Amino acid sequence: MTIAEVSRKYEISADTLRYYERIGLIPPVPRTRSGIRDYDETSCGWVELMKCMRAAGVQIEALIEYVALYRQGNQTLEARKQLLMRQRDLLTSRITDMQASLERLDRKIQLYEQGKMYVEE
């Protein structure tokens, strides 16, 4: 797939895809003989993973570390697992905080719906 096709498929700009590759957020994308990026299934899998992880709020630095470990081979399996587990813990904490915020907003909205929110004059 061309960069334009991947950009459309994953709703990520071509500039972002190039940036992700340049900083090591995704492994180098295969290229045609003329040097044009040719995203294969593996490359698309990385793009999809990074889009998901970024949407979840995982820090770019952690993802770059993950890709670097992956590229070192199977001897980094445990390190990769530990990195993902730390990120999962952070995400779980964020979800808990967001759930509490949602519940507070729901209570506030309920007060408005019950006519209990007004400014006294």
C-alpha positions as CSV (number, residue, x, y, z in Angstrom):
1,M,0.0,0.0,0.0
2,T,1.2,3.5,-0.7
3,I,1.5,6.1,2.1
4,A,-1.6,7.8,0.8
5,E,-3.6,4.6,1.0
6,V,-2.4,3.9,4.5
7,S,-3.1,7.5,5.5
8,R,-6.7,7.1,4.3
9,K,-7.2,3.7,5.8
10,Y,-6.0,4.6,9.3
11,E,-7.0,8.3,9.2
12,I,-3.5,9.4,9.9
13,S,-1.7,12.0,7.8
14,A,1.1,11.0,5.6
15,D,3.3,13.5,7.5
16,T,2.5,11.7,10.7
17,L,3.3,8.3,9.2
18,R,6.7,9.6,8.0
19,Y,7.3,11.1,11.5
20,Y,6.4,7.8,13.2
21,E,8.9,6.0,11.0
22,R,11.6,8.7,11.4
23,I,11.5,8.6,15.2
24,G,11.3,4.8,15.4
25,L,7.6,4.6,16.5
26,I,7.2,2.1,13.7
27,P,9.9,-0.1,12.2
28,P,11.3,1.0,8.8
29,V,8.7,0.5,6.1
30,P,9.7,-1.5,3.0
31,R,10.3,0.5,-0.1
32,T,10.0,-0.1,-3.8
33,R,13.1,0.0,-6.1
34,S,12.4,3.6,-6.7
35,G,12.4,4.3,-2.9
36,I,8.6,4.8,-2.4
37,R,7.2,3.4,0.8
38,D,5.3,0.2,0.2
39,Y,3.4,-0.7,3.4
40,D,2.9,-4.4,3.7
41,E,0.7,-6.3,6.2
42,T,3.3,-6.1,8.9
43,S,3.8,-2.3,8.5
44,C,0.1,-1.8,8.6
45,G,-0.1,-3.8,11.8
46,W,2.5,-1.5,13.4
47,V,0.5,1.6,12.2
48,E,-2.7,0.1,13.6
49,L,-1.0,-0.8,16.9
50,M,0.5,2.7,17.3
51,K,-2.7,4.4,16.5
52,C,-4.5,2.4,19.1
53,M,-1.8,2.9,21.7
54,R,-1.6,6.7,21.1
55,A,-5.4,6.9,21.3
56,A,-5.1,5.2,24.7
57,G,-2.7,7.9,25.8
58,V,0.5,5.7,25.8
59,Q,3.5,8.0,25.7
60,I,5.5,8.1,22.5
61,E,8.7,7.4,24.4
62,A,7.3,4.1,25.8
63,L,6.3,3.1,22.3
64,I,9.7,4.0,20.8
65,E,11.3,1.8,23.5
66,Y,8.9,-1.0,22.7
67,V,9.8,-0.9,19.0
68,A,13.5,-0.7,19.8
69,L,13.2,-3.8,22.0
70,Y,11.2,-5.6,19.4
71,R,13.9,-5.0,16.8
72,Q,16.5,-6.5,19.1
73,G,14.8,-9.9,18.9
74,N,13.4,-12.6,21.1
75,Q,15.8,-12.0,23.9
76,T,13.8,-8.9,24.8
77,L,10.4,-10.7,25.2
78,E,10.3,-10.2,28.9
79,A,11.4,-6.6,28.7
80,R,8.6,-5.9,26.2
81,K,6.1,-7.7,28.3
82,Q,7.1,-5.6,31.4
83,L,6.9,-2.4,29.4
84,L,3.4,-3.3,28.2
85,M,2.3,-4.2,31.7
86,R,3.5,-0.8,33.1
87,Q,1.6,0.9,30.3
88,R,-1.5,-1.1,31.1
89,D,-1.2,-0.1,34.8
90,L,-1.0,3.5,33.8
91,L,-3.9,3.2,31.5
92,T,-6.0,1.4,34.1
93,S,-5.3,4.3,36.5
94,R,-6.3,6.8,33.9
95,I,-9.6,4.9,33.2
96,T,-10.3,4.9,37.0
97,D,-9.8,8.7,37.1
98,M,-11.9,9.2,34.0
99,Q,-14.7,7.0,35.4
100,A,-14.7,9.1,38.6
101,S,-14.9,12.3,36.5
102,L,-17.7,10.9,34.4
103,E,-19.7,10.0,37.5
104,R,-19.3,13.5,38.9
105,L,-20.5,15.0,35.6
106,D,-23.5,12.7,35.6
107,R,-24.4,13.8,39.1
108,K,-24.1,17.5,38.1
109,I,-26.2,16.9,35.0
110,Q,-28.8,15.1,37.2
111,L,-29.0,18.2,39.5
112,Y,-29.7,20.4,36.5
113,E,-32.4,18.0,35.2
114,Q,-34.0,18.1,38.7
115,G,-34.0,21.9,38.6
116,K,-31.6,22.0,41.6
117,M,-28.9,24.1,39.9
118,Y,-29.6,27.8,39.8
119,V,-28.0,31.0,40.9
120,E,-29.6,32.8,43.7
121,E,-30.2,36.5,43.1
